[in-house]
Amino acid sequence: MFNSKEIRWFSKTEDKAISNWFKKKSYSFEDTEARTDFYLPLTGKKEIGIKLREGKIEVKQLIAEPEKGNLSANAEGFFERYSKWSFSTSENDSLSKEIITEKKYDWLDVKKERMGVKLKKETNGNTAIVKIDEFISYGCQIEYTRIKVKETTWYSFGLEWFGEKELEVDQALIHEILGDSRLNPDESMGYAEFLNLEIFSG
């Protein structure tokens, strides 16, 4: 189990400023490896998410009320704190195979193509941008994801702080990523709330 702090936005329109920032770092949606996560639909439960992913069951629980705030002058949303658990499934687990390959039990398949990096604090005090798969004890993950759910394409920009310390993200970096883009609080929520809106209100 580990804890995280996150802020995330969802939009049906690709934000070219964000995409171009990742492009300058040699990332693109076309070059990412797509994956499909399977979510258990939980009516009205925006505080918890359960998904099956790559041989693991992951449970993500909201542990505090979302706090409205500003990531930058142009980005307002809700900061959320989570606890996460991950359980491995057996390689021969029949239930997970039925969910994934036979599409049984109405789990929602969500296709994701994610561009991402991590921020870490170096020994000299500077903040460095490293690959998303590099292990660090604490830092912040910045990601931009193209999502397909129920034949509709969405885009999600998010930051996730993890580890024993909370890394301070430089406002100059946020401005560099977002440019003149505006991110609004009505588009800011976690995956569980977003999927509830898509499944039960869409």
C-alpha positions as CSV (number, residue, x, y, z in Angstrom):
1,M,0.0,0.0,0.0
2,F,1.2,3.5,-0.7
3,N,-0.2,7.0,-0.6
4,S,-0.3,9.7,-3.2
5,K,-1.6,13.2,-3.9
6,E,-3.0,13.9,-7.3
7,I,-4.7,16.5,-9.5
8,R,-6.2,15.6,-12.8
9,W,-8.3,17.1,-15.6
10,F,-10.3,15.4,-18.4
11,S,-11.3,16.9,-21.8
12,K,-12.6,15.6,-25.1
13,T,-10.2,18.0,-26.9
14,E,-6.5,17.4,-27.2
15,D,-4.4,20.2,-25.6
16,K,-1.8,20.9,-28.2
17,A,0.4,22.9,-25.8
18,I,0.7,19.9,-23.5
19,S,1.2,17.4,-26.4
20,N,3.9,19.7,-27.9
21,W,5.8,19.8,-24.6
22,F,5.9,16.1,-24.5
23,K,6.9,16.0,-28.2
24,K,9.9,18.1,-27.4
25,K,10.9,15.4,-24.9
26,S,10.5,12.8,-27.8
27,Y,7.2,11.5,-26.6
28,S,4.0,11.1,-28.7
29,F,0.8,9.1,-28.3
30,E,1.6,7.2,-31.5
31,D,4.9,5.9,-30.0
32,T,3.4,4.8,-26.6
33,E,2.5,1.3,-25.9
34,A,-1.3,1.2,-25.5
35,R,-2.7,-0.8,-22.5
36,T,-6.3,-1.6,-21.5
37,D,-7.4,-1.4,-17.9
38,F,-10.6,-3.0,-16.8
39,Y,-12.6,-1.1,-14.2
40,L,-15.4,-2.5,-11.9
41,P,-18.4,-0.2,-12.3
42,L,-19.4,1.2,-8.9
43,T,-22.6,3.3,-9.1
44,G,-22.1,6.6,-7.4
45,K,-18.8,5.6,-5.8
46,K,-16.4,8.4,-6.7
47,E,-14.2,7.7,-3.7
48,I,-13.0,4.3,-4.7
49,G,-11.8,2.6,-7.9
50,I,-11.1,-1.1,-8.6
51,K,-9.3,-2.1,-11.7
52,L,-7.7,-5.2,-13.3
53,R,-4.5,-4.4,-15.1
54,E,-1.7,-6.5,-16.4
55,G,-2.2,-9.4,-14.0
56,K,-2.9,-7.2,-11.0
57,I,-6.0,-6.0,-9.1
58,E,-5.5,-2.4,-8.0
59,V,-7.7,-0.7,-5.4
60,K,-7.5,3.1,-5.1
61,Q,-9.3,4.8,-2.3
62,L,-9.9,8.6,-1.7
63,I,-8.8,9.2,1.9
64,A,-9.6,12.9,2.3
65,E,-12.0,15.4,0.9
66,P,-10.8,16.9,-2.4
67,E,-9.2,20.3,-1.9
68,K,-9.9,23.0,-4.5
69,G,-6.8,24.9,-5.5
70,N,-4.5,26.2,-8.2
71,L,-1.7,24.3,-9.8
72,S,-0.9,27.6,-11.6
73,A,-2.6,30.9,-12.4
74,N,-4.3,29.1,-15.4
75,A,-4.9,25.7,-13.9
76,E,-7.5,25.4,-11.2
77,G,-8.8,22.0,-10.0
78,F,-9.1,19.6,-7.1
79,F,-6.1,18.1,-5.2
80,E,-7.0,14.5,-4.0
81,R,-5.2,12.2,-1.6
82,Y,-5.4,8.4,-2.2
83,S,-4.3,5.1,-0.7
84,K,-3.5,2.4,-3.2
85,W,-3.3,-1.4,-2.9
86,S,-2.1,-3.8,-5.5
87,F,-2.6,-7.6,-5.5
88,S,-1.1,-10.0,-8.1
89,T,-3.4,-12.5,-9.7
90,S,-2.4,-16.1,-10.6
91,E,-1.2,-16.6,-14.1
92,N,-3.9,-19.2,-14.6
93,D,-6.6,-17.2,-12.8
94,S,-9.8,-18.0,-14.7
95,L,-11.9,-15.1,-13.4
96,S,-9.5,-12.4,-14.6
97,K,-9.2,-14.2,-18.0
98,E,-13.0,-14.1,-18.3
99,I,-13.1,-10.4,-17.6
100,I,-10.3,-9.6,-20.0
101,T,-10.7,-12.0,-22.9
102,E,-14.4,-12.9,-22.7
103,K,-15.6,-9.4,-21.5
104,K,-17.8,-11.0,-18.8
105,Y,-19.3,-9.4,-15.8
106,D,-19.6,-5.9,-17.3
107,W,-16.2,-4.6,-16.2
108,L,-15.5,-1.5,-18.3
109,D,-12.5,-1.7,-20.6
110,V,-10.6,1.6,-20.8
111,K,-7.8,1.9,-23.4
112,K,-5.0,4.2,-22.4
113,E,-2.0,5.7,-24.3
114,R,0.1,7.5,-21.8
115,M,3.0,9.9,-22.2
116,G,4.7,10.6,-18.9
117,V,7.8,11.7,-17.0
118,K,8.9,12.0,-13.4
119,L,10.4,14.8,-11.5
120,K,13.1,14.1,-8.9
121,K,15.2,16.2,-6.5
122,E,18.9,15.9,-7.2
123,T,21.6,16.1,-4.6
124,N,22.5,19.6,-5.6
125,G,18.9,20.7,-4.9
126,N,17.8,21.1,-8.6
127,T,14.8,19.3,-10.0
128,A,15.5,16.9,-12.8
129,I,13.1,15.3,-15.4
130,V,13.6,11.6,-15.7
131,K,11.9,8.7,-17.5
132,I,8.6,7.5,-16.0
133,D,9.9,4.0,-15.3
134,E,12.9,5.2,-13.2
135,F,12.6,4.3,-9.6
136,I,12.9,7.2,-7.2
137,S,11.9,7.3,-3.5
138,Y,9.8,10.4,-3.9
139,G,8.8,12.9,-6.6
140,C,6.1,13.9,-9.0
141,Q,4.8,12.1,-12.0
142,I,3.5,14.2,-14.9
143,E,1.4,12.5,-17.5
144,Y,-0.8,13.1,-20.5
145,T,-3.1,10.2,-21.5
146,R,-5.3,9.6,-24.4
147,I,-8.3,7.5,-23.2
148,K,-10.9,5.6,-25.1
149,V,-14.0,4.6,-23.1
150,K,-17.3,3.5,-24.6
151,E,-16.1,4.5,-28.1
152,T,-15.4,8.0,-27.0
153,T,-11.9,9.5,-26.9
154,W,-10.8,11.7,-23.9
155,Y,-7.6,13.3,-22.8
156,S,-6.3,13.5,-19.3
157,F,-3.6,15.7,-17.9
158,G,-2.5,14.9,-14.4
159,L,0.2,15.2,-11.7
160,E,0.8,12.6,-9.0
161,W,3.0,13.2,-6.0
162,F,4.4,10.1,-4.3
163,G,6.9,9.1,-1.6
164,E,7.7,10.2,1.8
165,K,8.2,13.9,0.8
166,E,6.2,16.2,-1.4
167,L,8.3,17.6,-4.2
168,E,7.7,21.2,-5.0
169,V,6.9,21.7,-8.7
170,D,8.4,24.8,-10.2
171,Q,5.7,27.2,-11.6
172,A,8.0,27.9,-14.5
173,L,7.8,24.3,-15.5
174,I,4.0,24.3,-15.3
175,H,3.9,27.4,-17.5
176,E,6.3,25.8,-19.9
177,I,4.0,22.7,-20.2
178,L,0.6,24.5,-20.3
179,G,1.5,27.7,-22.2
180,D,-1.7,29.8,-22.5
181,S,-4.0,26.8,-21.9
182,R,-6.6,27.0,-19.2
183,L,-7.6,24.1,-17.0
184,N,-10.9,24.5,-15.2
185,P,-12.2,22.9,-12.0
186,D,-15.3,21.5,-13.6
187,E,-13.0,19.2,-15.6
188,S,-10.9,18.2,-12.6
189,M,-11.7,14.9,-10.9
190,G,-10.3,11.4,-10.3
191,Y,-10.7,8.4,-12.5
192,A,-13.5,6.9,-10.4
193,E,-15.6,10.0,-10.6
194,F,-14.9,10.4,-14.3
195,L,-15.9,6.9,-15.1
196,N,-19.1,7.2,-13.0
197,L,-20.0,10.2,-15.1
198,E,-19.3,8.3,-18.3
199,I,-21.1,5.1,-17.4
200,F,-24.1,6.3,-15.5
201,S,-24.6,9.8,-16.9
202,G,-23.2,9.5,-20.4
